[in-house]
């Protein structure tokens, strides 16, 4: 008996090591794709910004542009790099970015890394809070819908998902401001009251409404996918066999673990939508994340900041997809690769 137990433990250890090797291979392969793809995406950003109908020097000088002499304008264009072609600017930027130097933001007059260090945590806080709220709501509603299939709760869950799917996120945000924030006196923008410094408490209070709107916009594809997976799992042979054995808590112990596997993949595949929705919500609620940096840098021709924000967003999507596939690979032993 002892020898058999030892052999069984060794087999399990080798199998676990093999799974982790597969995960490492997957992450390395995805990284080798993500890095050149992100670099190519930043080149596209520079090319589009180069042909955009905005005058970056006018945006930089503001109202003083009209009173600036032509000679001084030419001098400033040369100093700020606005007189170079987009390929020259991109080549200079990417060569330094690979060394960790993302340049200096024209509109902020500071290193891009400082701007990102201030804004990315706030965007990450908003997206993470909204996603967690959406996942929790999807779990509760889909479990109720699967348990009482075709009942009132099931119809209610599907109606909520269809409503959230049919209304654009900016409409939901404006309705939330008009119907919830204004009547209740809740804050409608920023991370602190006007004229005050933000504190952890003020950030959390101002986070409630935008995170709730983001969660509502994410709910349809989470809820409908998990509901369908739960119903499919309840009708599977494994769950039917568990019922035959008289197992308890079939929904939570048998069906839910099966349904969570495709649910993990769905979360990873929709991270692009999550970031896009977060940027829209940041703009509406004046949340000081990367959304305003994207808009301001695009208008002002701030190539360094625009490319850095784009690269960070792209890498976040690549990383999310890779980590979701890695989690699926670890959770399901039947998957040989992802």
Residue pairs with C-beta under 8 A, 6 or more apart in sequence:
15 333
19 329
19 330
19 333
20 330
22 329
22 336
22 337
23 326
23 329
23 330
26 322
26 325
26 326
26 329
26 337
26 338
27 322
27 326
30 318
30 321
30 322
30 325
31 322
33 318
34 314
34 315
34 318
34 319
34 322
37 314
37 318
38 311
38 314
38 315
38 318
39 94
39 311
41 310
41 311
41 314
42 90
42 93
42 94
42 97
42 307
42 310
42 311
43 90
43 94
45 303
45 306
45 307
45 310
46 86
46 87
46 89
46 90
46 93
46 303
46 307
47 86
47 87
47 90
49 86
49 298
49 301
49 303
49 306
50 85
50 86
50 89
51 86
52 298
52 301
54 298
54 299
54 300
54 301
55 65
55 301
56 80
56 82
56 106
56 300
56 301
56 302
57 65
57 73
57 76
57 77
57 80
57 82
57 301
58 65
59 107
59 299
59 300
59 301
60 76
60 80
60 106
60 107
60 300
60 301
61 68
61 76
65 73
68 76
74 83
76 82
77 83
80 106
81 89
81 92
81 303
82 301
86 303
89 303
90 303
90 307
93 102
93 103
93 303
93 304
93 307
96 102
96 103
97 103
97 307
97 308
97 311
102 111
102 112
102 113
102 116
102 304
102 307
102 308
103 111
103 112
103 304
103 308
104 110
104 111
104 112
104 304
105 111
105 112
105 115
105 297
105 302
105 304
105 305
106 300
106 301
106 302
106 304
106 305
107 296
107 297
107 300
107 302
107 305
108 114
108 115
108 305
112 304
112 305
112 308
115 293
115 305
116 290
116 308
116 309
116 312
118 288
119 288
119 289
119 290
119 293
120 289
120 290
120 312
122 191
122 203
122 287
122 288
122 289
123 278
123 282
123 287
123 289
123 290
123 291
125 203
125 207
126 207
126 210
126 211
126 214
126 278
126 281
126 282
126 287
126 289
127 214
127 274
127 275
127 278
129 207
129 211
129 214
129 215
130 210
130 211
130 212
130 213
130 214
130 215
130 218
130 274
130 277
130 278
130 281
131 214
131 215
131 218
131 267
131 274
133 211
133 212
133 214
133 215
134 214
134 215
134 216
134 218
134 219
134 222
135 222
135 267
137 215
137 219
137 223
138 219
138 222
138 223
138 226
139 226
141 153
141 156
141 157
141 160
141 223
141 227
142 157
142 223
142 226
142 227
142 230
142 259
143 230
143 251
143 252
143 256
144 153
144 154
144 157
145 153
145 154
145 157
145 158
145 227
145 230
146 154
146 227
146 230
146 231
146 234
146 251
146 255
147 153
147 251
148 154
149 231
154 227
157 223
157 227
158 224
158 227
160 219
160 223
161 219
161 220
161 223
161 224
162 220
164 172
164 216
164 217
164 219
164 220
165 220
165 221
169 213
169 214
169 217
169 277
169 280
169 281
170 280
170 284
172 213
172 216
172 217
173 210
173 213
173 280
173 281
173 284
173 285
174 284
176 209
176 212
176 213
177 188
177 209
177 284
180 186
180 209
181 187
181 188
181 209
182 188
186 205
186 208
186 209
187 193
187 205
187 206
187 209
188 209
188 285
189 206
189 285
189 286
189 287
190 206
190 285
190 286
190 287
190 288
191 198
191 202
191 203
191 206
191 207
191 287
191 288
192 198
192 199
192 202
192 203
192 206
193 202
196 202
206 285
206 287
209 285
210 281
210 282
210 284
210 285
210 287
213 281
213 285
214 274
214 277
214 278
214 281
217 277
217 281
218 270
218 273
218 274
218 277
221 266
221 270
221 273
222 263
222 266
222 267
225 262
225 263
225 266
226 259
226 263
229 258
229 259
229 260
229 262
229 263
230 251
230 255
230 256
230 259
232 259
233 239
233 254
233 255
233 256
233 258
233 259
234 250
234 251
234 255
236 255
236 258
238 254
238 258
239 250
239 254
239 255
239 258
242 250
242 254
243 250
247 253
247 254
260 331
261 328
261 331
261 332
264 324
264 327
264 328
264 331
265 324
265 325
265 328
267 320
267 324
268 320
268 321
268 322
268 323
268 324
268 325
268 327
269 321
269 324
271 316
271 317
271 320
271 321
272 317
275 313
275 316
275 317
278 289
278 291
279 289
279 290
279 291
279 294
280 291
281 287
282 288
282 289
282 290
282 291
282 292
283 291
283 292
283 295
286 292
290 309
290 312
290 313
293 305
293 309
294 306
294 309
294 310
296 302
297 303
297 305
297 306
297 309
298 306
325 338
326 338
328 335
328 338
329 335
329 337
329 338
